[in-house]
């Protein structure tokens, strides 16, 4: 992890609300940004902002999220997801997130925790878990 990964680091990414990101259970006329899609976009935005501040071979994984979905965002519009690092404690990175629609309305807020991992170490760990499952260790 680089020293530049510190509280105050911030960034914003724009996400278009396409059909895949909307709910469909209330019919075509009522397609709006889904909560699971908002969460996925928040996680990707947080990761993207952090990535430039990691060393080679490092990445992050989400470990905690607290999300409020506050308003509807229509199909074919967009949201800006703004994130700010609030704390870095060892490998743990805490972030605050605001989601605004193209009208400037806040449609979501979140607190998100990510953990910096060494990709190769994580790969070995997951291989060991998979081997345990194959050998019946998941009983």
N, C-alpha and C positions, 0 to 999 in steps of 0.2 A: 504494500500500500504506500502511495506517495504522500508526502507531507501536505500536499494540496487538498487531500480529502479531509476536510475540516468543517466544523459548524459554520454556516453562512453560505456554503457553496449552493448555487441555485441554477435552475435551468427551466426552460419551457419547451414543450413539444405540441404541435397541432395534430389532431386526429380527426379525419373525416368520418362521419357517421354513415356508413354504407349499410346495406341490407343485413349483412352478416353480424353487424354490431347491434341489431335491434331485436326487440321482442316480436313474436308473431302470434301469441296466444289470444290477442284481442282483435285480430283481423288486420288486413292490409292497411286500412285507413288510420289505424292507431299504432303504427310502428314507431317506437321511440328507443333511444339508447338504453340498452339493457345494463343492469347492475353488474352481472358477471363481465361484460365487455368493458365497462368503466374500470373495474378492478384490474383486468388484464392490461388495459392501457396505462393505468397508474403504475403497475409493476414494471412494465417495459420502459416507461418514461424515467422512473427512478433509476433503473439499471443503466439506461443510456447516459444519464447525467453523471453517474458514479464512474462508469467504465474508463474514461480518460484519466482518472486519478488512481488507477490501479497499476500494479507492476505486471510485467509479462507473466502469463500463466495464472493470473487471478481473475476471478469473476465474482458475482454476488448471487445469493439466493434469498428469496423472501422468507421471513420467519414469523411475521406478525402483520396484521392489518386491521385497522378500525376504520370503517367506511360509512359515510352518510351520503346517500343519494337523495339530493334535495329538490330536483326539478327535472322535468321532461326535456329531452333534446330530440328534435325531429330528424327523421331520415333525410339524408342529403345535406345536412348542415355540418358544423364542425365544433369541436371543443379545443381549448388550449388547456393543457395540464401543466401547472407550474409546481415545481417541487423545490424544497429548501432543506438542506441537511441541518438538523437541529443538534445532533450529537454524534460523536464518534468515540466509542469506548472499545479499545482493542479492535477486534474484527467486526463488531456490531456498529451499524450505521442506522440512525433514526432520522426519519424525514417527515415533514409536514407537506401536505398536498392540497392544492385548490384546483377545481375544475370549473372553467367558465365557458359558457356557450358564446356563439357569435353575437348575441345581443348584449354581452357583458354580464350576464346573470351568473351567479355562483350556483352551479347545479350539483356540485359534489365537493366534499372535504374528506380528507383521510389523514391518518397517522400510519406510517409504514415503517417496519423494521426489516433491514436486510443484513446479511452476514457475508463477509468477505471470505471466500474459500480459494484454496489452491486447486485448480481444475484437475490436475493429475492425481492429487491425493483423494479428491472426491470421486474420481473415476475408479480408483482402487477400492475405495470404501463401498461403492455401489456394486462392484464386481463381487466382493465378499458377501454382500447381502443376497445377491442373485444366486450365488453358490449355495448359501444356506437354504434358500427356498427350494432349489433343485434337489438338495439332499434331504428334504423333508424337515428341515429345521424350523419351519414356520408353523408347526403343529401346536 
